[in-house]
Amino acid sequence: MRETSRKSDSFLRRVSMALDDVVGVLSPRAAMMRRSYRFGYDILDKHRTRKKRSDAGGTGDWHLSQEKLDKLREICRDLGRNNPLVKGIFRKLATKVVGTATKIQARTDDEGWNQAAEQLWKEEMVNKPCDVTGRFNFHAYLKKMYYTYCRDGDMFTVFADEGIQAIEGDQVGTPYGKKKAEHFDVVNGVAVSKKTKKVIGYYIGKPNKWGYIAIESVQRYTADVVHHAFNSDRFSCSRGEPALISAVDTIDKLFGYIDAELVAAKINACFPMVITTREKSGMPPPFTKGVSASGKDEFERPLDKIDPGMIWHGGLGEDAKAVGVSRPASAFDPFILRILMIIGQPVNLPLMLMTGDYSGATFMNSRVAYQEARDTWYDEQELIIKPFVRRLYILKLQQWIKRKALTEREDSGRFEILCKRWPYVDPFKEAKADEVQLRNGTTTRTVICARQGEEFKDLTDQREKEEKYLKEKEVVLVPPKTGKPAA
């Protein structure tokens, strides 16, 4: 029964999409609205988010099939384009997790080799574009990559000879009409070996309207030249889902509620009136069904727009009645805040970070909120950012050694990836707390520096250089204590 229902639904969907194309010839706007409504219907009224419980079984890919993934991505992309809250969440996550502070530090035993490798990285990856389009350097690419990963649930990077190539999630999919392979399965565009169960490659091309890849545009890439970052919640998922997909229903309800409140406030502010006329017969006039551009209804009766400050002069037998709209009053703000807390849960953003409002925050709850968020940011750096940067740096090392820009070393693979770190919530209080812990022997300078994205060794080296420079220039920043009272 379930399989029959799915086939029927798929047929109706194809008919509806074909009708979109016909409508689009006559009215592109109407076709666009039809697609938007259907996307909203899919996410809001089917079992994906509306049912309280579901007994649907199967693997993670059963719930994230090729067709479903396409629609989930489109919904979140639409929210990212048109919803300021969602766009702000994605940008905030990309800034907090990635920013522009990701650095590579070589850790071989040869300091000169380390400096040469770091300089090559800076020249080729930071100081100029490093992607195949020639538009983005390493920091810009990494930030956009993470933004796309959050919004779409998937982000692919192809390591090409001419640079790195960004591939968004809808460009990877199962080729339509492809003959089934003998030694591997293709699930959502990901080729998996039947024998070892390892991912061995990806199918990349131009997607069609049903979420599949057009067979004439398909290119096959082996797994060693593709990096796939994806947001999955089960081991059996071959692809990821958008980070905020579970909050879509709540986001729509929130903005619907906000719109309703704004309309009610506007109606009350305008103090609208309804003009009535007493009929001698006692029979009510026909109902008005619509408004035309001429300002008259279908019965050619004038329809006047009432604006704030207007004065109406009533005729014989006419009356005016005020129209008021009830509003939620004091319940509005607390409800909005609670809904925002729910929306922030999928990405672990506390309320004050969601709203950007710190007016009522104390030092303690600000610190707790940042600690909660930072736990997630650390995990994202370790699980998403560092694996990609590690593969990219090793690839660049191989290229530099091959073209003799660097000599080959056994310990060339020893390096450190330093990610973005976050400042103190209250610098003075937290610096004093670090000072107390240092005196008590419960922390180290290395730990404190690492928390700020710095290396203690680099800090001491830099201080040594500064002290040497000040001594050579005979500069005294702090006068020595002489024990004499000030004049």
N, C-alpha and C positions, 0 to 999 in steps of 0.2 A: 504494500500500500504506500509506504513511504517513497519507494523508488518511482512508482507511478506518479505520485504527487510532484516529485522533483522534475520528471520529464515533462509533465503538463506545464509546470511553472516555467521551465526553460523555453518551451514552445511559445507560450504567451509573451514571454520577455522578448523573444526574437521578433514576434509580430509587432510588439509595441515599439521596439527600436526601429523596425522598418518604417513604421508610421511616423516616427520622429524625422526620418529623412524626407518623407513626403511633405510633412508640415514645414520642415526647414526651407524648402524651396519657396513656399509662399510667405512664411514668416519665421526668419531665423530666431527672433526673440522668443516666439511661442515654442519653438523646438527646444531652445535652451531651457526654458522654464519647465517643460515636460520632463526633460532629463533630470533637472534638479529635484523636482517633486518625487520622481521615482527613486532617486538615490536616498532622499529623506525617508521615503516609505520603506525601502529595504532595510534601513538601519533602525527605524523606530518601531515598525509594526510586525516584524517577523521575529522568529525565535532568538535571533542573535542578542538582542538586548531587552526585549519586552517581557519575555517569559520569566517568571520567578524561578522556575526550575526546568531543567531539560534532561530527558533520559537518552538524548542522542549520543550514541557511542562512536567508536572509530578513533583513528589517529588524529593528531593535531592537524594534519593536512586535509582531513575530511571537513574540518571547520574553516580551513583557510585554503580553499580550492582556488584554481586559477581565476575563475569568474568572480568569486567572492572577494578575492584580494583586490581585483581591479576596482570594484565598487567602494570598498573600504578606503582605498587610497584616494579616490576621487572625492569622497565626502570630506576627508581630513584636509585635502588640498583646497577645497572650497572654503572650509572654515579658516584655513591659514591665509587665504587671500582676503576674505571679507569679514572675518570676525576679529576685532582688535584684541580680545582677551586671548584667543588661541594663538594669534600671531605673536603676541607679547610673551606667551609662555615658551614657545619654541625659540624665540630669540634669546630669552633670558637663560634657557638651558644651554644653548650653544655658547653664550658668553661666559657663563659660570663654569661649565665643564671644560671648554676648550680655550676660549679667549684667543690671545696671541702670544702666549707665554711658553708654549711647548718647545723644549730645547733638547739637543743631543750633546752629550759629553762623552768623548772617547776615554777609555780607561785602560789602555795598554800600558806596558812598562816603559814605553818610549814617549817621553813628553813632547818631543818634536813631532813625532808621527801623529800624536793626538791633536796637536794644534793644526797640523796640515789637514787632517780629516775634517775637523770642525770648520776650518776656513773654506774647504771645498763645499761642505754642506751649506754654509751661509751664502756663498757665491751663486751656487746653482739652484738652491731650493728657496732661499729667502729673498735675496736681492733681485731676483728676476722671476718671471712666471715659470712654473714647473709642469703645468698640465699641457695636454696636446693642443688646446685652443689658444695657448699663449696669453691667457687673461688672468690667471690666478697663481699667486705664489703659494708656498707650503701652508702658511698660516690661514690664508683665505680659503684654500681648498679644504683644509681640515675642518674649519668652522662650518662651511657649507655642507660638507659631508655629514657632520653630526646633526645639523639642522634637518637634512633630508632623511637621515636615519630615524629621527624622532617623528617627523611628520608622516613618512610613508611606511615605516617599519623595515625598510630594506635600503641598502646602499651598496653598490658594487664599484670596485675600482680595477681597471685593467692596467697592468704594468707593461706598457708598450715601450719600444726602443726610443721613440721620440718624446716620451713623457708619460705621465699618468692620465688615464682617461676615465671620467666620471660616467657611470651607468646607473640611471635611476631604476627603481623597482619594476616599473611597467615595461622596461625594455628587455627584461629577462622572463622568458616564458616557454611553454611547451609549443613546439612547431605544430601547427594545425595540419592534420593529414599525414604526419610523418609515420613511416613504417616502424613498427616496434623493434627495438634493438634486441640482440640476442644476449649480450653479456652485461647490460646495464638497464636500469629503469630511469625514465625521465619524469620527475615530479615537479610541477610548477617551474619548469625550465632548468632544474638542477639534475644533473646526471649522477646516479649513484650505482656503484658496482654491485652486482648481484652476489658476487662471491665475498668481497671484503667489507661491503656496506659503507665504503668510503666515498666521499664526494670526489668525482673525477673530472667534472667539467660543467660548463654552463652554456645555455643557448641564448644568444643575444641578437636582437633584431628589432623590427618595427612592429609594435602591437596593433592588432585590429580592434574593432569595437567590442568584441566579446572577451577581450583580455588575453587572447592567444597571440602567438607570434606568426606573422605571415611567412610561409615557408620559403618564398623567394628572397626574403631579406635576412635569413638566419645566418649567423656566424657562430661557429663552435670554438670555445676557448677552454683549454685545460685548466684544472684547478690551481696549478702552480703559478699562473700569471694573473689570477683573479683573486681579489680580496672581497669577501662577502661579510658585511656587518649587518646583522638582522636582530630584531627584537622578538624573541620567542618566549612562550611560557611553558612549553612542553618539549621533551626530548624528541618527540616524533614530528615536530614541525620542521619542514624543510625551508620555510620562509618566515618572515616576521610580520607582525601587524602594527599599525600605527599606535603610538604611545597613548594617545588620548581617545582611542576608539570606544572604550568602555564608558567614557564621560560624554559622548555626543548627545545622548538623550537628555542628560542633565543640563548641558550647555544650551540646547534648544529651549528647554523649559525655562531656564533662567532668563534668557533674552526675550522670550515671549512674555514672561511676567513683567520684565522691565518695560517693554513696549506698552503693555496694558496699563501700567501705572503712569507712564508718561502721557498716554492718550487721555486717561482719566484726569490727570492734573491739567492738561491743556483745555479739556472741555470745561472743567470747573473755573479755570482762569478766564476763559472767554465769556462765562456766564451766558450760555446759549438759551434761546427762547424758541418755543414752538408756537406758531400763529395758527389759531383755529377760527373757523367761520361757522356760525350757527345757521343751519339750513331750515327754512320754514317747514319743509316736509318732515323734518326730523330724521331723515335718512342720511347716513354718512356718505361723503363723496367717495369716488373710486380711489383705491390705494395707488400711490405713486410707485412705479416699479423701477424707474431709472432716471438718470440725468443725462441730457445730451449736451453737446458743446455750445448750443445756443442759449443755455440757461433756462430751458423750459422742459417740463416733463412731457410724457407721451400724450397728454391731454392739452398741450399748448398752454399750460398754466405757468406763469413766471415763478422761477425759483431764485430767491435772493439769498446771497451769502451774508451771514451775520458775522461781523468782526467786532473786536473789543472797541467800545466807545460809540457804537452806533445808536441812533435814536430812531425808534419805530413809531410812526404815526398810524394808529389803527383806524380802520373804517367802521361803518355801522355794522354791528353784529359780529365784529372780530375781537378776538381775545389773544393774549400772549401768556404762555406758561413757561416757567423756568425749567431747564433740564439739568439735573445734578447727577453726578456719578459718585458712588461710594468708593472710597479708597482704603487701602490697608493701614494707613496712618503709621503708628509706632511699630507695627509688625514688619514693615517693609525692610528696613535696614538689617535687623537681626537675621531675617530669612535670607537676604542676599549674601550675608557673610557665611552662613551655614552652607549654602549651596556652593559658594566659592571654595570652602574647605573640602567638600566632596569632590569637586572638579580637580583640585590639586592633588588628590590622593594617588592617581595612577603614576604621576611623575614625582611624588613625594615633595611637593612644594608647600611649605607651611603658609598659613593665611597671610601673614605680613609680607611674604615674598610674592604671593599671588597678586595682592592689591598694590604693593609698593607704598603702603600707608604705615608709617611708623609713629604716628602722632600719639597713640596711646600705649606705645611699647615701653617696657622697662628693660634695664640691662639684662636681667635674668631671663625673661621670656625671649628676648632677642637672641641671646646666646644659645638657649635651648633650640630655638627654631633653626638657627644656622647650623648647629651640630646635627640636627635631623637631616637637613638638606645636604650637608657635606658628606654624610655617610653614603648617600646615593651618588654624589658627584665623584667621590673616591672610587666607588665600584665601577662607574661608567668609564673613568679614566683607565682603570686596570683591565676591564673586559672589552672595551671598544676602541679607545684611543691608542693605548700602548701597543696592542697586537698589530694594528695597521702601521704605526710609525716604525715598529721593529722590522717588519717585512720590507718597508720602503727603504730604510737605512741600509739594511743588509744588501738589498739590490743595488743601491748606489755604491756601496763599498766594492762590490764585484765589478761594477763598471769602471770605477776609478783604478782599481788594481789592473784590470784588463788593458786599459789605455796608458798604464805606467804613471798615472798621476800619484799613486801611492805604491809603496812596496808591500809585497805580501808578507803577512805575519801570522803566526799561529794564534796569537791572542787578539787578532783584529776584531773578533766578535765580542770583545769586552767593552761595553758602553753602557751609559745610563741615560734614561729618558726622563727628563724633568718636566712635569706637567704644571698647569696653572695652580697656584695656591691662593688662599683668600686672606685678606687682612683681618686684624683683630676687630672684634665688635666694639670693644672699648679699649683702645691701645694702652692707656695708662694702667688700668686695672689688670689687664692680662699680662702686661710686661712685668708688673710687680709680682703677679702670681708666678711667672716663670722664674723671677729672681729668688723667690722663696723656695721654689722647688730645687733650684740649683744649689742653694745653701744646704737644703735637707738631703741632697743627693738622690732625689727621686726622678730626675730627668737629666739630659745632657744637652750641651750646646748643639750637637749634631741634630738632635731631635727637634730643637727649637728652630734651627735654620731650615730643616727639611719642611717643617710646617709652613714656612713662608716661601717655599719654592727655591731655596738657596742651599748651596753646599758649604758646610763649615770650613772645609779645606780651602775652597775658593775665597771665602770671606777672609780667612786668615792671611792668605797670599796677597789679597788686595790691600788689606790693612798694612801688611809689611811694606808693600810698594808705596803706600801713602806716607807712612812714617819716614821712609827713606827720602822721599821727595821733600817733605816738610823740613827734614833735617838739612838737606842740601841747600834749600832756599832760606834756611834760618827763620822759618815761620813758627811763631808760638801761638797756638790757638787758645790754650788755657794757661794763664800765668801761674807759675809755681807758687805754692803756699810758703810764705816767709815767716808766718807767726806774728807779724807786726800788725797792729790795728790799723784799719783804714783811716786816712786823714779826714 
